[in-house]
Amino acid sequence: MSEFESKKNPGRKNFIFRNRKASKEENQVLIERIDSLSEAAKLRNILSDKSPESFHDPIEFSWQAFWKTFIYENLPPVFFSPLAALILEGSPSRAWHVSQNRNLIALSTQHMPLPNIIVSWLITYPASWLLTTALIIAIFFDSDLLRNIDTFQIILAYSCLFTRRLIICAKYGFYRPDELERLCHPAPRWSSDKTERKFIGRGWNSPKDYPGLIEDEMTSAMDENDIALHAIPLEFDQDTISKMSEENGGEIFTSDTTSTKSNETSSAFFLFNLINSVYEKDFVKPYRLILYPSMLAIIFTPFIVKSISGIYLFGSNSLEVFITTMSVFGFLICFQLFFFGLICAIDFDRRIESTKKLGDIIKFPGLPYSSIFPSSKNSEKLKYIFLDLRKRKNVFAWMSLRNVLRSFGETYLYRIESYTSILVFFSLLCVIILNLIAWTEIRHHISTIYIIGVIILTISGISLYAIFKAIKLQSLSQIHRDYVRNEIFIIEEEISELEEEGNLGKIKELQSSKNLLQQADQNINYKEFIFKPTTIMGYSANPGVIGSVLGVVITGCLFAIQGFVSTGIEYDSFGWFLF
């Protein structure tokens, strides 16, 4: 652990970087210090010799980081955003590293690979400048020079770019304080690899391609919950334990530790393999039949309609060609927004599957063995893994697993929830523009109506699908809680039967398990329904949310249709609105 002190800015508080990483050596030291299960749920107490700042705390959204990023992203790169960094960061050194790490003016190969720098200067920067320029020209230049340009189309294109920038702002808003500080420093504090790991569409979409990402996120999740899963055992039957001991949990998460007995396995080992079994899958493949047609529809719809109308596809002069070309680029960004929505749905899908597996393991006959260890051989002899909740230590372990799993990749989860909300608001913006056209009778081309319809259909459609997945994820908490309460009910009856037999030893064990199950029920109710539920637009994900969003979108579209009918909008033979 190292400490950063700014000599040039003495007013800036000293900053401690969190360098706690998943490692076999640290896990072993940790296990040796733990004498009981209760101590395994007091991680900071056990590692009291470490600074409290070295642990990962639960994520909190930073409005300061959001607005700072908002300024960086919306000012023209190369020219003005690096100057803003110089003012906001307080020193030339910090501003330089921020500018490189955030790609405000890519120059240093020490901060990013040369191909990325070339792409930035050939595509990213010019596109940002030119799209803004095209918007200004379309709004303020003489309309006689732009007879073949519908201003609404370049406004829609720029709205796509602005929405993408909002998504980037939300991303940095959910960075940890130490990560934001690292952005102000050169490698190895921050690097292009760290940047890629933070990308939703690259690092988090395919964590198996980034060694150590899952391990680090598991370590962060255990830190946030103050839990050391390495020292919390799961008790199975002997056949299950024997088979699991042959499986690979990597160097860090081993099946047996000094805290496990002959009939037990490490909770960390089990959760690592459960997560791996889900996150190694390609979830994008089933959506490709939707992905590519949506991309083509967003890009080519205005050209198809213009072609049918018999007008210039790009315009009749250089200014019109320039503005139309920039509109196409903006609609390409709109496809990126669709892809963001798809990634949101995919991540909810992965969380649904992993949470469902954790629930299936406590339901007889249990979870299929091959679903956790798909590469296992001869697994036909052991078809299921079942965790008996009538044993108190299994109740404690299962709840600990549940807490850590819900916090796994929490930074990405919060970002995905916010991305979904931003995409919903973008869809509503398109609905508002459609109503503005309908009720105010502003000059426009009919191709604009079609492209707005396609954007609303694709973006709101994928957003609603992501919300549906979020609702399904939240509903698993209800399903699992129902099973826990049913287990309490059955155990109570079993205790009554044993009292008649006078089996005091078994009664004591079951009573102990029942008491802990009751506490687990209360914990699920508070944590997953009140304190930290899955949220969309700040509300707990439930059918009412999707009903509200769908209702607003449909009502807005119907209101726009009424506007077209009421105002009697007509188009000439070339598709232009007739005044």
DRENGUMAR-538837 format. One line per 10 residues: number of its first residue (from 1); their letters; for each residue x, y, z of C-alpha. Coordinates in nm, 4 decimals. Example, Ala and Ser with C-alpha at 12.3 -4.5 7.8 and 13.67 -1.06 7.14 Angstrom:
<recs>
1 = as = 1.2300:-0.4500:0.7800 ~ 1.3670:-0.1060:0.7140
</recs>
This chain:
<recs>
1 = msefeskknp = 0.0000:0.0000:0.0000 ~ 0.1342:0.3372:-0.0977 ~ 0.0347:0.6907:-0.0153 ~ 0.0197:0.9806:-0.2547 ~ 0.0986:1.3281:-0.1318 ~ 0.0667:1.6295:-0.3608 ~ 0.3472:1.8737:-0.2849 ~ 0.2325:2.1200:-0.5477 ~ -0.1162:2.1205:-0.4042 ~ -0.0809:2.1106:-0.0264
11 = grknfifrnr = -0.4525:2.1767:0.0090 ~ -0.5321:1.8459:-0.1562 ~ -0.5871:1.5719:0.0983 ~ -0.3405:1.2849:0.1179 ~ -0.4694:0.9903:-0.0791 ~ -0.4253:0.6207:-0.0087 ~ -0.4468:0.3827:-0.3015 ~ -0.6291:0.0548:-0.2466 ~ -0.3933:-0.2173:-0.3620 ~ -0.5603:-0.5187:-0.1992
21 = kaskeenqvl = -0.5668:-0.7868:-0.4666 ~ -0.6771:-1.1465:-0.4638 ~ -0.3745:-1.3620:-0.3781 ~ -0.3140:-1.7092:-0.2408 ~ -0.0659:-1.5810:0.0180 ~ -0.3032:-1.3221:0.1642 ~ -0.5889:-1.5729:0.1702 ~ -0.3746:-1.8161:0.3685 ~ -0.2775:-1.5488:0.6210 ~ -0.6427:-1.4552:0.6508
31 = ieridslsea = -0.7610:-1.8125:0.7105 ~ -0.4965:-1.8738:0.9760 ~ -0.6272:-1.5787:1.1784 ~ -0.9903:-1.6960:1.1743 ~ -1.1071:-1.9248:1.4523 ~ -1.4847:-1.9305:1.3892 ~ -1.7533:-1.8651:1.1294 ~ -1.8567:-1.5427:1.2975 ~ -1.5022:-1.4098:1.2623 ~ -1.5120:-1.4908:0.8886
41 = aklrnilsdk = -1.7876:-1.2292:0.8592 ~ -1.5707:-0.9647:1.0259 ~ -1.3021:-0.9176:0.7635 ~ -1.1855:-0.5763:0.8814 ~ -1.1611:-0.6995:1.2398 ~ -0.9389:-0.9887:1.1332 ~ -0.7148:-0.7667:0.9212 ~ -0.7059:-0.4883:1.1783 ~ -0.3339:-0.4308:1.1092 ~ -0.4266:-0.3015:0.7627
51 = spesfhdpie = -0.5396:0.0545:0.7067 ~ -0.9200:0.0805:0.6731 ~ -0.8653:0.2631:0.3427 ~ -0.7026:-0.0458:0.1935 ~ -1.0397:-0.2247:0.1773 ~ -1.2982:-0.1691:-0.0934 ~ -1.6033:0.0132:0.0385 ~ -1.9516:-0.0093:-0.1161 ~ -1.9930:0.2019:-0.4293 ~ -2.1313:0.5524:-0.3986
61 = fswqafwktf = -2.2193:0.7722:-0.6938 ~ -2.0035:1.0838:-0.7224 ~ -2.1823:1.3856:-0.8659 ~ -1.8518:1.5698:-0.8666 ~ -1.6973:1.3085:-1.0970 ~ -2.0134:1.3119:-1.3118 ~ -2.0122:1.6888:-1.3704 ~ -1.6373:1.7010:-1.4209 ~ -1.6689:1.4331:-1.6894 ~ -1.9666:1.6196:-1.8359
71 = iyenlppvff = -1.7416:1.9207:-1.8918 ~ -1.4584:1.7113:-2.0374 ~ -1.6877:1.5226:-2.2754 ~ -1.8911:1.8154:-2.4057 ~ -1.6066:2.0591:-2.4648 ~ -1.4252:2.0051:-2.7982 ~ -1.1389:1.7559:-2.7481 ~ -0.7783:1.8626:-2.8127 ~ -0.8643:2.2348:-2.7998 ~ -1.0793:2.3061:-2.4942
81 = splaalileg = -1.1220:1.9892:-2.2846 ~ -0.7457:1.9697:-2.1990 ~ -0.7655:2.3338:-2.0870 ~ -1.0607:2.2457:-1.8675 ~ -0.8526:1.9625:-1.7201 ~ -0.5727:2.2076:-1.6429 ~ -0.8186:2.4260:-1.4506 ~ -1.0127:2.1499:-1.2732 ~ -0.7188:1.9240:-1.1826 ~ -0.5076:2.2041:-1.0385
91 = spsrawhvsq = -0.1655:2.1152:-1.1785 ~ -0.0097:2.0610:-1.5240 ~ 0.1094:1.7109:-1.4287 ~ -0.2332:1.5888:-1.3196 ~ -0.4012:1.7593:-1.6159 ~ -0.1595:1.5870:-1.8573 ~ -0.2278:1.2386:-1.7212 ~ -0.6034:1.3000:-1.7043 ~ -0.5993:1.4210:-2.0655 ~ -0.4154:1.1079:-2.1761
101 = nrnlialstq = -0.6072:0.8554:-1.9666 ~ -0.9452:1.0074:-2.0597 ~ -0.8439:1.0491:-2.4243 ~ -0.8949:1.4261:-2.4271 ~ -0.5803:1.4727:-2.6382 ~ -0.4108:1.1394:-2.7102 ~ -0.0369:1.1845:-2.7599 ~ 0.1495:0.9495:-2.5251 ~ 0.2079:0.5832:-2.6127 ~ 0.2879:0.5306:-2.2440
111 = hmplpniivs = -0.0813:0.5851:-2.1697 ~ -0.2421:0.4035:-2.4627 ~ -0.1369:0.1934:-2.7643 ~ -0.0387:0.3697:-3.0857 ~ -0.3341:0.2260:-3.2878 ~ -0.5759:0.3829:-3.0368 ~ -0.4032:0.7195:-3.0724 ~ -0.4241:0.6987:-3.4529 ~ -0.7967:0.6140:-3.4390 ~ -0.8545:0.9068:-3.2029
121 = wlitypaswl = -0.6905:1.1568:-3.4380 ~ -0.8355:1.0154:-3.7602 ~ -1.1920:0.9393:-3.6439 ~ -1.2893:1.0269:-3.2859 ~ -1.1702:1.3879:-3.2631 ~ -1.2656:1.4986:-3.6181 ~ -1.6091:1.3380:-3.5816 ~ -1.6749:1.5279:-3.2595 ~ -1.5677:1.8600:-3.4087 ~ -1.7486:1.8086:-3.7385
131 = lttaliiaif = -2.0775:1.6868:-3.5890 ~ -2.0934:1.9952:-3.3663 ~ -2.0060:2.2162:-3.6630 ~ -2.2780:2.0523:-3.8749 ~ -2.5361:2.1192:-3.6032 ~ -2.4389:2.4879:-3.5829 ~ -2.4512:2.5262:-3.9623 ~ -2.7911:2.3560:-3.9892 ~ -2.9437:2.5785:-3.7200 ~ -2.7886:2.9185:-3.7925
141 = fdsdllrnid = -2.6975:2.9260:-4.1636 ~ -2.9199:3.0598:-4.4414 ~ -3.1959:2.8058:-4.5081 ~ -3.1818:2.8810:-4.8820 ~ -2.8409:2.7111:-4.8914 ~ -2.9806:2.4072:-4.7097 ~ -3.3055:2.3366:-4.8940 ~ -3.2455:1.9597:-4.8918 ~ -3.1560:1.9405:-4.5236 ~ -3.4021:1.8578:-4.2469
151 = tfqiilaysc = -3.2598:2.0205:-3.9328 ~ -3.4340:1.7651:-3.7140 ~ -3.2121:1.4884:-3.8483 ~ -2.8874:1.6541:-3.7441 ~ -3.0488:1.7396:-3.4085 ~ -3.1344:1.3699:-3.3632 ~ -2.7791:1.2748:-3.4620 ~ -2.6289:1.5155:-3.2098 ~ -2.8750:1.3891:-2.9450 ~ -2.7301:1.0406:-2.9986
161 = lftrrliica = -2.3806:1.1779:-2.9365 ~ -2.4967:1.3707:-2.6290 ~ -2.6682:1.0602:-2.4873 ~ -2.3497:0.8608:-2.5347 ~ -2.1620:1.1314:-2.3455 ~ -2.4144:1.1082:-2.0610 ~ -2.3431:0.7355:-2.0430 ~ -1.9706:0.8091:-2.0165 ~ -2.0415:1.0629:-1.7406 ~ -2.2408:0.8003:-1.5494
171 = kygfyrpdel = -1.9518:0.5569:-1.5906 ~ -1.7038:0.7897:-1.4220 ~ -1.9629:0.8786:-1.1587 ~ -1.9484:0.5185:-1.0395 ~ -1.5683:0.4995:-1.0318 ~ -1.4178:0.4475:-0.6884 ~ -1.2299:0.7474:-0.5403 ~ -0.8960:0.5673:-0.5736 ~ -0.9678:0.4900:-0.9403 ~ -1.0436:0.8538:-1.0100
181 = erlchpaprw = -0.7174:0.9457:-0.8400 ~ -0.5248:0.6904:-1.0469 ~ -0.6476:0.8598:-1.3637 ~ -0.4325:1.1562:-1.2595 ~ -0.1157:0.9430:-1.2657 ~ 0.0891:0.7566:-1.5268 ~ 0.1239:0.3804:-1.5567 ~ 0.1264:0.1584:-1.3618 ~ -0.1232:0.3637:-1.1540 ~ -0.3460:0.3635:-1.4619
191 = ssdkterkfi = -0.3023:0.2006:-1.8021 ~ -0.4892:0.1175:-2.1219 ~ -0.5520:-0.2325:-1.9835 ~ -0.7237:-0.0843:-1.6763 ~ -0.9320:0.1326:-1.9096 ~ -1.0413:-0.1689:-2.1149 ~ -1.1314:-0.3618:-1.7995 ~ -1.3689:-0.0806:-1.7049 ~ -1.5461:-0.0866:-2.0425 ~ -1.8934:-0.2429:-2.0262
201 = grgwnspkdy = -1.8766:-0.3613:-2.3867 ~ -1.5250:-0.5007:-2.3695 ~ -1.3906:-0.5916:-2.0258 ~ -1.7181:-0.6692:-1.8505 ~ -1.8780:-0.8206:-2.1590 ~ -1.5973:-1.0784:-2.1773 ~ -1.4231:-1.0981:-1.8367 ~ -1.2612:-1.4308:-1.9294 ~ -1.0419:-1.2382:-2.1759 ~ -0.9037:-1.0246:-1.8917
211 = pgliedemts = -0.7151:-1.2471:-1.6455 ~ -0.7818:-1.1658:-1.2809 ~ -1.0927:-0.9521:-1.3443 ~ -1.3367:-1.1996:-1.1875 ~ -1.0989:-1.2656:-0.8963 ~ -1.0577:-0.8927:-0.8295 ~ -1.4326:-0.8323:-0.8421 ~ -1.4905:-1.1210:-0.6008 ~ -1.2322:-0.9755:-0.3632 ~ -1.3997:-0.6346:-0.3862
221 = amdendialh = -1.7419:-0.7923:-0.3185 ~ -1.6062:-0.9726:-0.0103 ~ -1.4500:-0.6465:0.1109 ~ -1.7780:-0.4600:0.0677 ~ -1.9636:-0.7203:0.2745 ~ -1.6818:-0.7653:0.5280 ~ -1.6811:-1.1396:0.4490 ~ -1.3930:-1.3841:0.3960 ~ -1.5515:-1.6692:0.1963 ~ -1.2223:-1.8597:0.2018
231 = aiplefdqdt = -1.2828:-1.9391:0.5691 ~ -1.6536:-2.0243:0.5366 ~ -1.7055:-2.3923:0.4452 ~ -1.9963:-2.5610:0.2685 ~ -2.0889:-2.9099:0.3889 ~ -2.1902:-3.1645:0.1228 ~ -2.2048:-3.5416:0.1070 ~ -1.8765:-3.7230:0.0643 ~ -1.9283:-3.8064:-0.3068 ~ -1.9812:-3.4394:-0.3892
241 = iskmseengg = -1.6745:-3.3313:-0.1927 ~ -1.4574:-3.5977:-0.3560 ~ -1.5660:-3.4893:-0.7001 ~ -1.5223:-3.1185:-0.6280 ~ -1.1692:-3.1749:-0.5008 ~ -1.0739:-3.2760:-0.8543 ~ -1.2006:-2.9508:-1.0043 ~ -0.9902:-2.6452:-1.0768 ~ -1.0601:-2.3257:-0.8866 ~ -0.7495:-2.1490:-1.0019
251 = eiftsdttst = -0.4486:-2.0673:-0.7894 ~ -0.6406:-1.8347:-0.5586 ~ -0.9655:-2.0204:-0.4900 ~ -0.8907:-2.3784:-0.3854 ~ -1.1521:-2.6318:-0.2780 ~ -0.9819:-2.7263:0.0474 ~ -0.8257:-2.4901:0.2985 ~ -0.7173:-2.5144:0.6602 ~ -1.0734:-2.4063:0.7497 ~ -1.2419:-2.6983:0.5708
261 = ksnetssaff = -1.2926:-3.0538:0.6955 ~ -1.3019:-3.3754:0.4958 ~ -1.6729:-3.3316:0.4131 ~ -1.6483:-2.9573:0.3363 ~ -1.5357:-2.7276:0.0573 ~ -1.4500:-2.3589:0.0488 ~ -1.7367:-2.1167:-0.0254 ~ -1.4974:-1.8997:-0.2257 ~ -1.4073:-2.1976:-0.4467 ~ -1.7739:-2.2788:-0.5080
271 = lfnlinsvye = -1.8752:-1.9183:-0.5870 ~ -1.5772:-1.8679:-0.8179 ~ -1.6754:-2.1699:-1.0254 ~ -2.0432:-2.0709:-1.0220 ~ -1.9586:-1.7244:-1.1557 ~ -1.7155:-1.8658:-1.4114 ~ -1.9775:-2.1091:-1.5416 ~ -2.2056:-1.8145:-1.6224 ~ -1.9652:-1.5398:-1.7300 ~ -1.7638:-1.7565:-1.9690
281 = kdfvkpyrli = -2.0688:-1.7977:-2.1956 ~ -2.1264:-1.5890:-2.5075 ~ -2.4550:-1.4146:-2.4299 ~ -2.4366:-1.1907:-2.7391 ~ -2.4815:-1.4744:-2.9913 ~ -2.8596:-1.5237:-2.9424 ~ -2.9160:-1.1511:-3.0001 ~ -2.7248:-1.1187:-3.3273 ~ -3.0383:-1.1671:-3.5372 ~ -3.1744:-0.8547:-3.3655
291 = lypsmlaiif = -2.8453:-0.6637:-3.3436 ~ -2.7510:-0.6397:-3.7116 ~ -3.0999:-0.5679:-3.8563 ~ -3.1375:-0.2910:-3.5966 ~ -2.8034:-0.1437:-3.6992 ~ -2.9011:-0.1471:-4.0677 ~ -3.2486:-0.0054:-3.9959 ~ -3.1124:0.2894:-3.7972 ~ -2.8509:0.3791:-4.0604 ~ -3.0355:0.3157:-4.3881
301 = tpfivksisg = -3.3960:0.4147:-4.3078 ~ -3.3532:0.7858:-4.3995 ~ -3.1750:0.6951:-4.7262 ~ -3.4404:0.4446:-4.8277 ~ -3.7205:0.6951:-4.7649 ~ -3.5297:0.9727:-4.9437 ~ -3.4688:0.7428:-5.2392 ~ -3.8395:0.6619:-5.2625 ~ -3.9219:1.0332:-5.2378 ~ -3.6840:1.1087:-5.5244
311 = iylfgsnsle = -3.4690:1.3731:-5.3539 ~ -3.0932:1.4027:-5.3169 ~ -2.9648:1.1413:-5.0752 ~ -2.6825:1.3608:-4.9460 ~ -2.7768:1.7018:-5.0840 ~ -2.7058:1.9236:-5.3831 ~ -2.4117:2.1261:-5.2492 ~ -2.1085:2.0759:-5.0273 ~ -2.2757:2.2074:-4.7108 ~ -2.5717:1.9727:-4.7512
321 = vfittmsvfg = -2.3411:1.6762:-4.8187 ~ -2.1389:1.7649:-4.5095 ~ -2.4439:1.7885:-4.2799 ~ -2.5973:1.4664:-4.4148 ~ -2.2682:1.2803:-4.3694 ~ -2.2498:1.3947:-4.0081 ~ -2.6103:1.2842:-3.9562 ~ -2.5109:0.9362:-4.0713 ~ -2.2271:0.9359:-3.8196 ~ -2.4711:1.0342:-3.5454
331 = flicfqlfff = -2.7020:0.7474:-3.6380 ~ -2.4017:0.5136:-3.6155 ~ -2.3662:0.6340:-3.2565 ~ -2.7372:0.5569:-3.2111 ~ -2.6508:0.1969:-3.2939 ~ -2.3887:0.2128:-3.0173 ~ -2.6688:0.3164:-2.7813 ~ -2.8658:0.0110:-2.8898 ~ -2.5587:-0.2011:-2.8182 ~ -2.5294:-0.0434:-2.4708
341 = glicaidfdr = -2.8902:-0.1429:-2.4060 ~ -2.8156:-0.4946:-2.5245 ~ -2.5190:-0.5215:-2.2874 ~ -2.7460:-0.4058:-2.0033 ~ -2.9931:-0.6852:-2.0825 ~ -2.7090:-0.9367:-2.1097 ~ -2.5641:-0.8458:-1.7708 ~ -2.9050:-0.8742:-1.6059 ~ -2.9321:-1.2130:-1.7810 ~ -2.6015:-1.3291:-1.6328
351 = riestkklgd = -2.7012:-1.2147:-1.2860 ~ -3.0343:-1.3928:-1.3204 ~ -2.8635:-1.7185:-1.4134 ~ -2.6015:-1.7009:-1.1373 ~ -2.8625:-1.6071:-0.8723 ~ -3.0938:-1.8821:-0.9940 ~ -2.8126:-2.1363:-0.9605 ~ -2.7504:-2.0249:-0.6042 ~ -3.1192:-2.0774:-0.5338 ~ -3.1412:-2.4147:-0.7087
361 = iikfpglpys = -2.8642:-2.5581:-0.4929 ~ -3.0891:-2.5487:-0.1835 ~ -3.3894:-2.7069:-0.3604 ~ -3.3954:-3.0847:-0.3765 ~ -3.2517:-3.2611:-0.5740 ~ -3.0194:-2.9632:-0.6153 ~ -2.8223:-2.7962:-0.8924 ~ -2.6954:-3.0044:-1.1882 ~ -2.3262:-3.0680:-1.1309 ~ -2.2410:-3.0024:-1.4962
371 = sifpssknse = -2.3936:-2.6519:-1.4763 ~ -2.1172:-2.5470:-1.2351 ~ -1.8369:-2.7608:-1.3735 ~ -1.9238:-2.7950:-1.7453 ~ -1.5802:-2.9344:-1.8370 ~ -1.6028:-3.2117:-1.5775 ~ -1.5635:-3.5717:-1.6943 ~ -1.7625:-3.8681:-1.5668 ~ -2.0119:-3.6343:-1.4009 ~ -2.2940:-3.8792:-1.4786
381 = klkyifldlr = -2.2090:-4.0504:-1.1488 ~ -2.2822:-3.7219:-0.9703 ~ -2.5727:-3.5438:-1.1335 ~ -2.6698:-3.2894:-0.8662 ~ -2.5226:-3.0733:-0.5908 ~ -2.7564:-3.0221:-0.2962 ~ -2.6949:-2.7941:0.0027 ~ -2.8911:-2.8944:0.3112 ~ -3.0187:-2.5860:0.4958 ~ -3.1115:-2.7925:0.8000
391 = krknvfawms = -2.7441:-2.7577:0.8923 ~ -2.6685:-2.4232:1.0508 ~ -2.3235:-2.3802:0.8938 ~ -2.4782:-2.4246:0.5478 ~ -2.7355:-2.1548:0.6215 ~ -2.4575:-1.9189:0.7258 ~ -2.2495:-2.0059:0.4192 ~ -2.5422:-1.9748:0.1754 ~ -2.6381:-1.6298:0.3045 ~ -2.2747:-1.5186:0.2882
401 = lrnvlrsfge = -2.2530:-1.6454:-0.0699 ~ -2.5713:-1.4601:-0.1529 ~ -2.4441:-1.1301:-0.0128 ~ -2.1158:-1.1549:-0.2012 ~ -2.2823:-1.2620:-0.5271 ~ -2.5199:-0.9648:-0.5193 ~ -2.2213:-0.7320:-0.4708 ~ -2.0140:-0.9020:-0.7410 ~ -1.9342:-0.6469:-1.0117 ~ -2.1402:-0.3883:-0.8257
411 = tylyriesyt = -1.9725:-0.0983:-1.0066 ~ -2.0846:-0.2434:-1.3379 ~ -2.4338:-0.3208:-1.2039 ~ -2.4947:0.0381:-1.0958 ~ -2.3670:0.1643:-1.4291 ~ -2.5963:-0.0738:-1.6159 ~ -2.8952:0.0415:-1.4123 ~ -2.8095:0.4038:-1.4943 ~ -2.7458:0.3281:-1.8646 ~ -3.0889:0.1678:-1.8922
421 = silvffsllc = -3.2469:0.4760:-1.7367 ~ -3.0558:0.7103:-1.9714 ~ -3.1692:0.5117:-2.2756 ~ -3.5307:0.5298:-2.1573 ~ -3.5028:0.9088:-2.1287 ~ -3.3474:0.9241:-2.4775 ~ -3.6481:0.7341:-2.6128 ~ -3.8778:0.9830:-2.4408 ~ -3.6775:1.2683:-2.5976 ~ -3.7460:1.1182:-2.9418
431 = viilnliawt = -4.1166:1.0975:-2.8544 ~ -4.1098:1.4667:-2.7538 ~ -3.9425:1.5627:-3.0859 ~ -4.2076:1.3643:-3.2728 ~ -4.4828:1.5538:-3.0904 ~ -4.3043:1.8845:-3.1506 ~ -4.3087:1.8162:-3.5244 ~ -4.6718:1.7068:-3.5198 ~ -4.8197:1.9899:-3.3150 ~ -4.6067:2.2870:-3.4232
441 = eirhhistiy = -4.5957:2.1978:-3.7969 ~ -4.2270:2.2853:-3.8319 ~ -4.0688:2.2181:-4.1720 ~ -3.9412:1.8609:-4.1970 ~ -3.9015:1.5717:-4.4377 ~ -4.1047:1.2546:-4.4046 ~ -3.7831:1.0501:-4.3672 ~ -3.7381:1.2169:-4.0263 ~ -4.0656:1.0667:-3.9067 ~ -3.9505:0.7221:-4.0138
451 = iigviiltis = -3.6078:0.7492:-3.8485 ~ -3.7663:0.8726:-3.5244 ~ -4.0011:0.5739:-3.5371 ~ -3.7106:0.3335:-3.5893 ~ -3.5102:0.4891:-3.3042 ~ -3.8074:0.4744:-3.0670 ~ -3.8777:0.1143:-3.1664 ~ -3.5178:-0.0067:-3.1282 ~ -3.3929:0.1967:-2.8313 ~ -3.7108:0.1858:-2.6239
461 = gislyaifka = -3.7586:-0.1793:-2.7208 ~ -3.4157:-0.2876:-2.5965 ~ -3.4523:-0.0625:-2.2889 ~ -3.7859:-0.2229:-2.2012 ~ -3.6288:-0.5643:-2.2512 ~ -3.3452:-0.4716:-2.0125 ~ -3.6043:-0.3477:-1.7598 ~ -3.7900:-0.6772:-1.7966 ~ -3.4656:-0.8622:-1.7134 ~ -3.4066:-0.6345:-1.4135
471 = iklqslsqih = -3.7570:-0.7153:-1.2878 ~ -3.6884:-1.0860:-1.3305 ~ -3.3653:-1.0521:-1.1325 ~ -3.5464:-0.8713:-0.8517 ~ -3.8248:-1.1325:-0.8507 ~ -3.5692:-1.4045:-0.7693 ~ -3.5345:-1.2453:-0.4261 ~ -3.9045:-1.3093:-0.3694 ~ -3.8733:-1.6665:-0.4936 ~ -3.5767:-1.7423:-0.2685
481 = rdyvrneifi = -3.7359:-1.5757:0.0287 ~ -4.0474:-1.7850:-0.0246 ~ -3.8362:-2.1001:-0.0254 ~ -3.6569:-1.9967:0.2958 ~ -3.9872:-1.9311:0.4712 ~ -4.1217:-2.2660:0.3520 ~ -3.8084:-2.4368:0.4855 ~ -3.8669:-2.2694:0.8238 ~ -4.2254:-2.4002:0.8189 ~ -4.1126:-2.7579:0.7474
491 = ieeeiselee = -3.8356:-2.7506:1.0080 ~ -4.0850:-2.6314:1.2695 ~ -4.3025:-2.9355:1.1983 ~ -3.9983:-3.1656:1.2063 ~ -3.8998:-3.0229:1.5464 ~ -4.2489:-3.0972:1.6770 ~ -4.2239:-3.4566:1.5574 ~ -3.8807:-3.5003:1.7173 ~ -4.0104:-3.3633:2.0478 ~ -4.2527:-3.6513:2.0607
501 = egnlgkikel = -3.9628:-3.8914:2.0041 ~ -3.7441:-3.7142:2.2612 ~ -3.4488:-3.6660:2.0213 ~ -3.3023:-3.3588:2.1954 ~ -2.9746:-3.3527:1.9987 ~ -3.1467:-3.3336:1.6615 ~ -3.3996:-3.0820:1.7981 ~ -3.1200:-2.8499:1.9089 ~ -2.9521:-2.8646:1.5662 ~ -3.2764:-2.7963:1.3783
511 = qssknllqqa = -3.3782:-2.5180:1.6166 ~ -3.0419:-2.3525:1.5622 ~ -3.0817:-2.3760:1.1818 ~ -3.4375:-2.2432:1.2011 ~ -3.3290:-1.9397:1.4022 ~ -3.0607:-1.8536:1.1487 ~ -3.3023:-1.9095:0.8581 ~ -3.5425:-1.6616:1.0177 ~ -3.2617:-1.4082:1.0328 ~ -3.1722:-1.4877:0.6706
521 = dqninykefi = -3.5339:-1.4198:0.5754 ~ -3.5203:-1.0806:0.7466 ~ -3.1865:-0.9980:0.5842 ~ -3.3171:-1.0782:0.2351 ~ -3.6254:-0.8682:0.2992 ~ -3.4263:-0.5659:0.4170 ~ -3.1229:-0.5806:0.1875 ~ -3.2909:-0.6859:-0.1352 ~ -3.6251:-0.5076:-0.1056 ~ -3.5552:-0.1950:0.1009
531 = fkpttimgys = -3.1862:-0.1056:0.1243 ~ -3.0331:-0.2191:-0.2076 ~ -3.2923:-0.3574:-0.4498 ~ -3.2320:-0.3753:-0.8245 ~ -3.3425:-0.0327:-0.9466 ~ -3.4440:0.1385:-1.2700 ~ -3.4700:0.5185:-1.2812 ~ -3.4291:0.5193:-0.9037 ~ -3.7249:0.2863:-0.8422 ~ -3.7203:-0.0778:-0.7371
541 = anpgvigsvl = -3.7532:-0.2979:-1.0456 ~ -4.1110:-0.4249:-1.0524 ~ -4.3851:-0.4691:-1.3155 ~ -4.5115:-0.1205:-1.2355 ~ -4.1903:0.0352:-1.3732 ~ -4.2111:-0.1374:-1.7106 ~ -4.5820:-0.0564:-1.7250 ~ -4.5106:0.3117:-1.6609 ~ -4.2333:0.3344:-1.9216 ~ -4.4320:0.1437:-2.1822
551 = gvvitgclfa = -4.7391:0.3528:-2.1061 ~ -4.5542:0.6832:-2.1455 ~ -4.3899:0.5781:-2.4746 ~ -4.7116:0.4429:-2.6272 ~ -4.9184:0.7381:-2.5029 ~ -4.6614:0.9829:-2.6404 ~ -4.6627:0.8125:-2.9802 ~ -5.0444:0.8040:-2.9927 ~ -5.0540:1.1713:-2.8955 ~ -4.8170:1.2473:-3.1843
561 = iqgfvstgie = -5.0388:1.0507:-3.4250 ~ -5.3346:1.2544:-3.3044 ~ -5.1312:1.5669:-3.3754 ~ -5.0632:1.4605:-3.7337 ~ -5.4324:1.3861:-3.7849 ~ -5.5593:1.7017:-3.6109 ~ -5.3255:1.9431:-3.7888 ~ -5.3768:1.7714:-4.1247 ~ -5.0063:1.7556:-4.2112 ~ -4.9482:1.6769:-4.5778
571 = ydsfgwflf = -4.6339:1.6155:-4.7839 ~ -4.5466:1.7073:-5.1401 ~ -4.4329:1.4576:-5.4018 ~ -4.0743:1.4834:-5.2699 ~ -4.1735:1.4087:-4.9095 ~ -4.1416:1.7639:-4.7724 ~ -4.4014:1.9087:-4.5372 ~ -4.6529:2.1345:-4.7112 ~ -4.7045:2.4596:-4.5218
</recs>
